[in-house]
Amino acid sequence: MTRNGFIILTVVATGLFVSCKPIYKCGEPKPEKKLFLPKNIITVINERDSLCNTLSVREVEILDLKDVVETQKTNISKLQTEKSDLTTQYNDLMNEKLSQAEQMNTALRLKSETLAEKERLLSEREIVLQDLQSKIARQDSVTRRLNDIIRGALLGFKSDELSVEVKNGKVYVSMSDKLLFKSASAAIETKGQEAIKVLADVLNKNNDIDILIEGHTDNLPIRTAQYRDNWDLSVARATSIVRILVDEYKIDPKRLTASGKGEFAPRANNSTPEGRAANRRTEIILSPKLDIIMNLLK
């Protein structure tokens, strides 16, 4: 971390510590009255609100995408059933002995036209569904490839220092505070900087990946001159990593989001030392961009 970055974080944390007014929670409406807080704290709040909005949008996009796929499958099934019914009706009509040839010809013509229209719609929707499935498969392939690359790059680190896994179409790189930080500190240790450098090299070669840095702590309360509580500390730690990725490794800031969840998203039970150690972590969540798929749905 640069000296200026450290000074900025110190000012932000101190401002939160001395503030008497509670700050509204993530997802709550922004107060109509102006918050009389330092500019740096307002920036942190805005970044938090932006993260909440981004997360909500991503979740809605994924749910919408799944709904579209299921809807297309249902529509295709219905069209296939309709096609089968029309074919049956057509065959029944051909076998019937109608008294008037003109009525038969008219009915056959109408049925044929209807069948042709249904087949056209079925073909169009099958093409859309195939395109969607192809895009989803491509995104899954990108995620698996990224997971393999990161696992290979981070082989030199111990399993209790970091882990890599794929969840919900994203790659999660979880780094323990044992690797990154000293207790109640957001200053990144030397070995943690080495891990971030390895990860940054991979990210710079894969520009179609969005990056969320998410800080987590255990539930043991803290209150220092720098950090008001665990939530404050978790945000500061996430921001420290973002600063290094931007300042030292020149990763596009538009790809990065820093957030902190404090003690409120535990991985293990906080009742044991081992559980608390597992919860003190920073997760770097890598998401392939969904822009191509969302454009297809418009």
Buried (B, 14 or more C-beta within 10 A) or exposed (E): BEEEBBEBBBBBBBBBBEBEEEBEEBEEEEEEEEBEBBEBBBEBBEBBBEBBEBBEEBEEBBEEBEEBBEEBEEBBEEBEEBBEEBEEBBEEEEEEEEEEEEEBEEBEEEBEEBBEEBBEBBEEBBEBBEEBEEBBEEBEEBBEEBBEBBBEBBEEBEEEBBBBEBEEBBBBBBBBBBBBBEEBBBBBBEEBBBBBEBBBEBBEEBEEBBBBBBBBBBBEEBEEEBBBBBBBBBBBBBBBBBBBBBEBBEBEEEBBBBBBBBBEBBEEEBEEEEBBBBBBBBBBBBBBBBEEBEEBEE
